[in-house]
Every structure is written in C-alpha cells, then in structure tokens.
Amino acid sequence: MNFTSTRGEAPPIGFREVLLSGLAPDGGLYLPDAWPQLTTSEIASFRGKHYEDVACAVLRPFTAGEWSDAELRQDIAAAYRDFDDPRIAPLVEIGQRKYLLELFHGPTLAFKDIALQLLGRMISRALKTSGRRLTIVAATSGDTGSAAIAAFGGVAQVEIFVLHPHGRISDVQRKQMTASPHGNVHNIALEGTFDDAQALVKALFADREFVGRFGLAAVNSINFARIAAQAVYYFTAAAALDEPATFVVPTGNFGDIFAGEAAMRMGLPIRRLAAATNSNAIVARALHEGVYATGTVQVTLSPSMDIQVASNFERAIFEASGRDGSYVREAMETFARDRHLALPEKVRKALADRYAAVAVDDAATLREMGETYAKTGKLVDPHTAVALAAARKLASNDPLIVLSTAHPAKFPDAVQSATGRIPPLPPRLSGLLSAPEKFDLLKPDLGLVRDFIAARVPPA
C-alpha cells in the first residue's frame, strides 16, 4: 500500500517510511492512497474476538508486504501484554443505550497507550532492520508525551524530545513525563501553550535539512500509524453492540475522532461521529459556521483539549474536499498565514454530514462528573465528562458510545471538586508524585529548541 500527502506534492511512500517519518515533505499529512475495505462478514466476525485478533485484521492491509503476519502478531501481542484489562478497550454500559469505551487501561492510564505501545514495538523492529537512528520529537497537551516516553524510554537507537506547555497540564500528567529515569528522554517545558509547542514541532519537520541531519520522526497523531492503531477500538466497540452507534469523542487535535472516520471509510457502519470540545471550540465553530479560525487558548479543567489548532482536521478536510490536494495546500497556507479559513459550503456540508460538534464549558463538565458519580458510582476524568455532557445534548435514538480517554486519578483535583471524592491512586502511579523530576524550561523559540536538540543528538 502507498501513502499520499494531503497537500498533493509529496511522492507516495510505503508504510515503513510513514511509520518512521512525520510530516510529508510538502507539509501535509499522510493518508493511504485508497482506503482498504473490510467486508460486512469480516466486520461481523469481530464480535467476541480478542482485541489483538481484531487489531491484526484491521492493520494487516496497511502493513502488507512490509510486516509478515507473524511479525505483526508479535508486535501487537507485546504491545498489549502489560494492560490492566485483558479486553484492552472494554465497553461498559452506564445507562440505557449509553456506554463508556474505556481506553485508559495501559501503562500511562490514557488512550494514547493503545497506539503508542504498538508504535514503540513497530518502530523498534524497523530500526533494528535498517540500522537507522531516530530522534522523536512530540508536542503534548498532556497524555501523548507520557505515553510516548513509556513506549520509547530506554529504547536503543532512539532519542525522544517532548514539549509540553509549562503549568498547563495536571501534576500527574507532568510527573509521568518528567520523572522518567531513562537517559534518552528529554523533557522541554515550554513557556507557552500547546499550540505553541505544536507549531514548533511542525516548523522543525518543515526544515528538511534538520530532519535529515538528525533523523526526526513523529509519534503524535500526525503519524498515520497512530490513526490506524486507534481505528481498531471503533471496530471492537461496534462489534460488541452489533448495531450502528454514534461515537462521542473528547476532541482536541482531532486524531482520535478521525480514527473513527478511518474506520468508517474501511467499511464500519457508524451513525455519526460527535466531536465534544471544551471552551476551545475551534472545531465546533468550523462545523457550525464554516469558519476554521483560531482564538486565544482558554485554560480549562480538560487540559488535553486546550487546543486552537487541530492538526488532524486537515485530514478530514482532505477527505471532505474529494481528496483535492491542491485545495488543501492552498487552504492550509491561508490558515497558516491568516489563522482564519472560510470553508467552501460543499466542504463544510460534507464535514457536517459525518461529524456533529458540541462545546462544553467547565461548569457543565463539573456538573457531569458529579451527576455521573451520583447515578452510576463511576468517577470519570474531565475529558470523559466533556464527552458525556455533549452526549446529553445530542438528539439521537442510536446507541451512544462515549470514549473515556483517561483514568480519573490523573486529574484528582477536578474529580474531588466535582464529586467530593479523591480517586484512588492506581498501583502504576505509586510513588510517582514524590519522584524527582528532570526537565528544561525554554521559551517558545524555534532557534532555542533546534539548538537544544542538536546539542543532545549526534547527526544521523
């Protein structure tokens, strides 16, 4: 299978190169040149199967010719061996035709583990085969960084640099990154927002000489392998219900919800995808008003969603435009220059036909956390609560599957404020808060970040 750029000016490449790269040379994001199709009978057969078996079936079309079936199975088995629930992504009923898809049973207690534990194995395999070294650079709004460090900390042939917005994530999220003992892990606390961190990472990947000299690679959701791995749990959840559902997804960078579109384009019947945002509602404005425009980042109780530039929205625009790379290139250049993009009505309508969008403020988030606990006895983190509150606003008779993206113990202050309960600390977090930290505080300056990396990595 070949992969093409959303901006239409990069040569097609195979899965292995997609896995080991970041942005395409033209600044776009990679997608398969044609979506593989799973038949109705294949999808029906997923009901009752182990998660690992479904993952093999979903990922095989993307890796065919570059990973043998045995290698793919080995990497998937290794990725999920350390999860706390053998179901990996259990579907839990919490009300009439309402379900939580629990995605936080991995090493760092967040949904990012499901993809990054697999990417860690696959990238390690690819590097051993090629003899290459990689410098992984990632921006995080809270959970990607810790999941990437859990996957790549101590891995030979890899140096990993994680940029997080200083003072804008929870203490647990920060410590999961900065308490890493591994010498190949480098944490940068950026004096700015997640959008600043993401812009710096994109600028680094746009510098082709720097990319080549230091072997830069991405493991956040600009890497298509992340999207493919996350599409798997849409298949397992839908198979468990055996009828089309609406998925409600806490949405920041748009990667997790675009994985749902990927599943749909592979043949999975989904009624609709609902993007649940906090007060940083750039996606909701785009879908409702046809204007994709940034504002000031608002600090909320759901920090992983405090984002004004949703990178993966470019992939959705590409598909909604009929895969018009020329349009996407011009549109993204306009957005980068003006921070404002008026979507053609045809594109806006195509997006709105697939996606609903609901914005939820902090007051509604706290209220939802309290009501969910009172009615079900379940503590939920604020990101999950945003999606639960959004689900209440949807006029739908379909089953509602709410993606629960993080363990409540990662946000104890918000949970206690809403419910009066401090969530029990899982064994995985024992001793974390008292562990020593290691990070460097930098201003959001491209030259400073570039020099920081260059001083710690020998040229490839």
Beta strands, then each sheet from edge to edge (+ up, - down):
strand 1: 3-5
strand 2: 30-32
strand 3: 91-95
strand 4: 98-102
strand 5: 134-139
strand 6: 158-165
strand 7: 185-190
strand 8: 216-217
strand 9: 246-250
strand 10: 272-277
strand 11: 291-293
strand 12: 340-342
strand 13: 355-359
strand 14: 400-404
strand 15: 440-442
sheet 1: 1+ 2-
sheet 2: 3+ 4- 14- 9- 10- 13-
sheet 3: 8+ 5+ 6+ 7+ 15+
sheet 4: 11+ 12-
end
